[in-house]
Amino acid sequence: MKTILITGAGGVVGTYLRQELAGKYALRLSDIRRLKPAAGETFVQGDIANLNDMLRATKGVDAFVHLGGYSVEGAWKDILNANIVGCYNAFEAARRNGVKRVLFATSNHAVGFYRRDQVIDHRVYIKPDSRYGVSKVFGEALGSLYADKYGMEVFCMRIGNVGTAPIDKRRLSIWISPRDFAQLVTIGIEHPDIRFEIVYGVSNNRRSWYDNANAVRLGYRPADDSEAFAAEVLAREQPGDARAEVYQGGAFVHSEAIENPTPVPRRRTSKVKPRAAKKKGGSTAKLKATRKTPRVED
Ligand code: 15L
């Protein structure tokens, strides 16, 4: 069984991924905060801004899913440490430890300044909508360098918004279900012919802004479509900022700081420990993001 490192394993996306990949891989989790590994998991606590921590985490793994970092728009020093220094450490530690296959969690915000009336593919010129988006472009560029210069195999997923349901109108176009995300990650781990690829991490949404032909070429067959939630989502939608409505990145195009809109999922089994699920008897859909300041390694 392959051993897969997941950084930022305690965040929203990491928690879903652990649930979806359980039993398929030996999972090595890493996070800045302590996590309790379940059966089939091991844990290495570490800060991605520290190269030595990343060298410990990447030792002996077959592939590396780099989710760790600052997950929304925020202060430059936070983005710099987590997403620029942290991303460099991730690729460099993988290289030094001979880990060829790296899956990088980039974001729709690398291209968030494209308009909503445009359909874009993986070859378009980058148009980041925030400092956060710029940091994701940096990670893509670094991945390209490490692929060309050091022969690494780099799979960049421009993730939309991962969750069990889309949370608003914008997310109807960029939503990805946990099982579709796991399918994409599995392609990134298993596909025999990856050098450097960019794909969109979105489900098969009718309202998508992406031509995800590159993911389809590599075998991606997403099972879910946000349209099933559209009536409910649109009925509760409030009019937003006019500028944000024009661009794919939404509020990221004008805000200086953004809260993570997605709560960490409640555990599905007793194996994964939840963080945000504080309300007694509350469902995932009812939970609000309890965190005021987004953390490093989300
Ligand atoms: C992202 O890149 C963030 O990591 C996530 O928290 C969401 O804000 C998402 O984009 C989004 O655009 O909804």
Residues whose N, C-alpha, C, O or C-beta is under 5 A from the ligand:
A	BS01	15L	S71 V72 S107 I159 G160 N161 N260 P261
